[in-house]
Amino acid sequence: MSNVKKILGTRIAELRKARKLTQEQLSELLNISPTTLTNIELGKRFLTAETLDKIKTVLNVEYRDLFDCFNSNDIEPHYEEIKNTIEYLYKNKPQLLPIANELLRSFKK
């Protein structure tokens, strides 16, 4: 999973820089610490669905823009983990299912 975290973190940093935002500015807009954002961008920490949704909104992008850096070979090995996460959301956090659904649709080519 660390490869996925690193690729996604790099993509978030690219989009942040394209909008001429510093890490401190973006972290303030996301209501997270600059250290947390640094760790996300470096692939040392994975982000929550809520933070991912905030990033999408603040950077004014779609999920497909965030995940455009992946191909199906990057995701395929994580199929079982994705399936288990969706089952967990369905049972425990149904309010996050629309975010999960939008995320999954972003991987369709």
Backbone bond lengths (Angstrom), bond angles and torsions (degrees), N, CA, C in turn:
res aa  C-N    CA-C-N  psi(-1)  N-CA   C-N-CA  omega(-1)  CA-C   N-CA-C  phi
1 M - - - 1.458 - - 1.530 111.65 -
2 S 1.323 117.50 -21.89 1.457 119.31 -176.81 1.523 111.84 -61.92
3 N 1.339 117.90 -32.95 1.451 120.57 177.52 1.529 110.46 -63.47
4 V 1.316 117.36 -40.78 1.457 121.87 178.56 1.525 109.71 -64.25
5 K 1.337 116.89 -43.72 1.461 120.49 179.14 1.527 110.69 -60.86
6 K 1.315 116.45 -42.69 1.462 120.66 -178.08 1.531 111.45 -67.10
7 I 1.323 116.70 -44.14 1.468 120.42 179.63 1.527 110.26 -63.24
8 L 1.330 117.04 -46.54 1.461 120.41 179.65 1.523 111.01 -64.54
9 G 1.316 117.05 -42.04 1.468 120.76 178.58 1.517 112.18 -60.37
10 T 1.326 116.08 -43.12 1.467 120.79 178.15 1.527 110.47 -62.63
11 R 1.323 116.34 -40.58 1.475 120.56 179.91 1.527 110.85 -65.22
12 I 1.329 117.22 -41.19 1.464 120.48 178.10 1.527 109.70 -62.67
13 A 1.319 117.66 -42.90 1.466 121.14 178.05 1.528 111.12 -61.44
14 E 1.338 116.96 -41.78 1.467 120.88 178.44 1.530 110.91 -60.39
15 L 1.328 115.88 -46.56 1.467 119.58 -179.06 1.525 111.44 -66.81
16 R 1.327 116.72 -37.35 1.474 120.96 177.64 1.523 109.82 -62.30
17 K 1.327 116.38 -47.84 1.463 120.97 -178.89 1.527 111.72 -65.20
18 A 1.320 117.33 -36.45 1.466 121.18 178.69 1.527 110.97 -62.74
19 R 1.331 116.30 -26.66 1.467 121.19 178.04 1.521 112.05 -95.65
20 K 1.339 114.62 9.20 1.458 122.89 176.91 1.533 112.82 56.28
21 L 1.329 114.84 42.23 1.459 121.16 176.32 1.520 109.41 -107.24
22 T 1.322 116.45 140.57 1.455 120.36 172.32 1.524 108.36 -81.47
23 Q 1.321 115.85 166.55 1.464 119.19 175.69 1.525 110.31 -61.02
24 E 1.308 116.26 -39.42 1.460 119.79 -179.87 1.526 111.28 -63.88
25 Q 1.321 117.33 -42.79 1.467 120.35 179.18 1.532 111.17 -63.54
26 L 1.334 116.63 -46.94 1.456 119.57 -179.13 1.527 110.88 -65.99
27 S 1.314 117.45 -41.76 1.466 119.30 -179.62 1.526 110.77 -62.46
28 E 1.323 116.90 -35.89 1.470 120.45 177.03 1.532 110.44 -65.54
29 L 1.321 117.19 -43.27 1.463 121.21 178.80 1.526 111.95 -64.99
30 L 1.335 115.95 -30.68 1.467 120.93 -179.30 1.524 112.67 -88.41
31 N 1.326 115.67 -10.33 1.460 121.88 -177.11 1.535 111.46 62.50
32 I 1.339 114.93 42.78 1.462 121.51 172.90 1.521 107.24 -129.45
33 S 1.312 117.72 164.51 1.462 120.47 -179.11 1.529 110.29 -74.78
34 P 1.340 116.98 151.73 1.462 119.62 175.59 1.534 111.95 -58.52
35 T 1.327 117.10 -33.73 1.463 121.01 177.95 1.525 111.07 -63.82
36 T 1.325 116.31 -41.24 1.465 119.98 178.17 1.517 110.29 -62.57
37 L 1.322 117.19 -44.78 1.468 120.14 179.12 1.523 110.80 -63.71
38 T 1.317 117.65 -41.98 1.471 120.99 177.39 1.518 110.19 -57.60
39 N 1.331 117.02 -46.01 1.465 120.70 -179.34 1.528 111.99 -66.03
40 I 1.328 117.04 -34.76 1.466 120.28 175.78 1.529 109.69 -65.00
41 E 1.329 116.45 -48.16 1.462 120.38 -177.85 1.529 112.64 -65.19
42 L 1.322 116.93 -29.41 1.460 120.86 178.83 1.529 112.68 -85.26
43 G 1.329 116.29 -4.94 1.461 119.87 -179.78 1.512 113.21 78.31
44 K 1.321 116.96 18.18 1.463 120.97 179.19 1.523 112.20 -90.95
45 R 1.306 115.20 -13.71 1.461 119.87 -177.87 1.519 108.53 -144.33
46 F 1.315 115.54 137.07 1.452 119.20 175.75 1.520 108.42 -89.05
47 L 1.299 117.48 153.76 1.444 120.31 -177.43 1.520 111.38 -102.65
48 T 1.313 115.55 157.76 1.458 120.16 178.97 1.520 109.96 -77.03
49 A 1.318 116.12 164.11 1.465 120.88 175.91 1.522 110.23 -60.39
50 E 1.328 116.42 -37.96 1.463 120.10 179.96 1.528 111.01 -64.07
51 T 1.340 116.68 -43.75 1.471 120.03 179.23 1.515 110.58 -67.00
52 L 1.316 117.46 -40.43 1.458 120.59 177.53 1.524 110.63 -60.45
53 D 1.327 116.49 -42.08 1.458 120.67 178.55 1.531 110.71 -64.82
54 K 1.339 117.43 -39.35 1.472 120.71 176.99 1.528 110.65 -63.98
55 I 1.339 116.83 -41.68 1.470 120.60 179.11 1.521 109.86 -60.02
56 K 1.316 116.20 -44.88 1.469 121.70 178.18 1.525 110.17 -56.55
57 T 1.319 116.25 -45.21 1.463 121.05 -177.75 1.529 111.66 -70.48
58 V 1.318 116.72 -49.24 1.471 121.17 -176.38 1.529 111.32 -64.62
59 L 1.319 117.35 -40.76 1.468 120.47 179.99 1.523 112.39 -83.71
60 N 1.331 116.28 -4.80 1.457 122.60 178.10 1.533 111.20 56.70
61 V 1.344 114.08 53.00 1.462 121.00 178.60 1.523 108.65 -128.35
62 E 1.305 115.37 169.26 1.455 121.85 173.80 1.521 107.85 -99.23
63 Y 1.325 116.93 163.56 1.458 119.77 176.95 1.517 111.21 -58.14
64 R 1.324 116.85 -37.44 1.465 118.80 -179.45 1.532 110.81 -61.69
65 D 1.340 117.79 -29.96 1.466 120.59 176.25 1.528 110.99 -68.43
66 L 1.324 116.06 -36.90 1.463 120.47 178.67 1.518 111.69 -70.06
67 F 1.334 116.51 -37.51 1.459 120.80 -173.34 1.525 113.16 -103.10
68 D 1.312 117.40 9.73 1.454 121.45 -179.63 1.534 111.53 -63.11
69 C 1.310 116.80 -18.93 1.462 121.82 -177.71 1.531 112.43 -79.95
70 F 1.336 117.04 -7.37 1.459 121.24 -178.88 1.519 110.26 -99.66
71 N 1.307 115.19 155.38 1.456 119.70 168.14 1.525 107.35 -123.27
72 S 1.307 116.80 172.76 1.462 120.11 -174.85 1.528 112.08 -61.48
73 N 1.321 118.59 -26.53 1.462 120.83 178.01 1.523 111.93 -66.86
74 D 1.343 117.32 -29.08 1.462 121.17 177.73 1.524 110.98 -71.35
75 I 1.311 117.48 -33.67 1.452 122.64 -173.40 1.525 112.42 -91.17
76 E 1.301 117.03 -35.52 1.470 121.68 -174.70 1.532 114.06 -48.67
77 P 1.333 119.73 -45.14 1.469 118.81 -178.85 1.536 113.63 -65.02
78 H 1.307 117.11 -13.59 1.463 121.21 -176.55 1.523 112.74 -104.53
79 Y 1.328 116.22 12.77 1.462 120.84 -176.04 1.528 111.92 -54.61
80 E 1.325 117.77 -48.20 1.460 121.43 -176.37 1.537 110.87 -63.80
81 E 1.316 116.11 -40.43 1.469 120.48 177.95 1.535 110.88 -64.48
82 I 1.323 116.87 -41.34 1.465 121.27 178.17 1.526 109.75 -62.92
83 K 1.325 116.51 -45.54 1.466 121.38 178.74 1.532 110.85 -59.34
84 N 1.324 117.29 -45.43 1.467 120.99 179.36 1.523 111.80 -64.53
85 T 1.327 116.72 -37.17 1.463 120.42 178.55 1.517 110.84 -65.34
86 I 1.326 117.12 -42.55 1.462 120.53 178.95 1.525 110.48 -64.07
87 E 1.315 116.74 -41.46 1.472 119.77 177.38 1.528 110.72 -62.27
88 Y 1.322 117.19 -40.70 1.461 121.40 177.60 1.530 110.24 -62.09
89 L 1.325 116.74 -46.30 1.466 120.38 179.81 1.519 110.73 -61.09
90 Y 1.308 116.32 -43.03 1.459 120.80 -179.33 1.529 110.73 -58.59
91 K 1.321 116.49 -42.12 1.458 120.71 -176.95 1.531 113.27 -81.44
92 N 1.331 117.41 -34.65 1.459 120.61 -168.71 1.528 115.88 -115.43
93 K 1.304 117.65 -26.76 1.467 120.44 -176.64 1.528 110.27 -142.22
94 P 1.314 117.03 63.67 1.472 119.19 -175.90 1.527 113.94 -60.30
95 Q 1.330 117.46 -22.20 1.460 119.93 178.85 1.529 112.16 -65.26
96 L 1.343 117.11 -18.71 1.461 120.82 179.58 1.526 112.95 -91.92
97 L 1.319 117.82 -5.89 1.469 120.58 -178.91 1.533 113.51 -59.47
98 P 1.337 119.89 -38.90 1.476 117.59 177.55 1.527 112.62 -61.07
99 I 1.332 117.24 -35.90 1.465 120.59 177.29 1.528 109.13 -66.50
100 A 1.328 117.18 -45.39 1.466 120.86 179.21 1.527 110.79 -60.36
101 N 1.314 116.40 -42.34 1.464 120.91 179.79 1.526 110.91 -62.79
102 E 1.313 116.64 -44.30 1.463 120.31 179.69 1.526 110.47 -65.19
103 L 1.323 116.57 -38.32 1.459 120.57 176.93 1.514 111.44 -61.26
104 L 1.323 116.16 -47.82 1.461 119.84 -178.63 1.528 111.52 -63.06
105 R 1.315 116.76 -39.02 1.473 119.52 178.13 1.530 111.57 -65.07
106 S 1.330 117.28 -26.31 1.474 119.69 -179.13 1.522 111.88 -68.39
107 F 1.345 117.75 -19.55 1.465 120.99 179.83 1.501 113.17 -85.40
108 K 1.331 118.10 -10.88 1.466 119.81 178.94 1.514 109.41 -70.57
109 K 1.283 115.94 136.29 1.465 120.22 179.25 1.508 109.02 -107.47
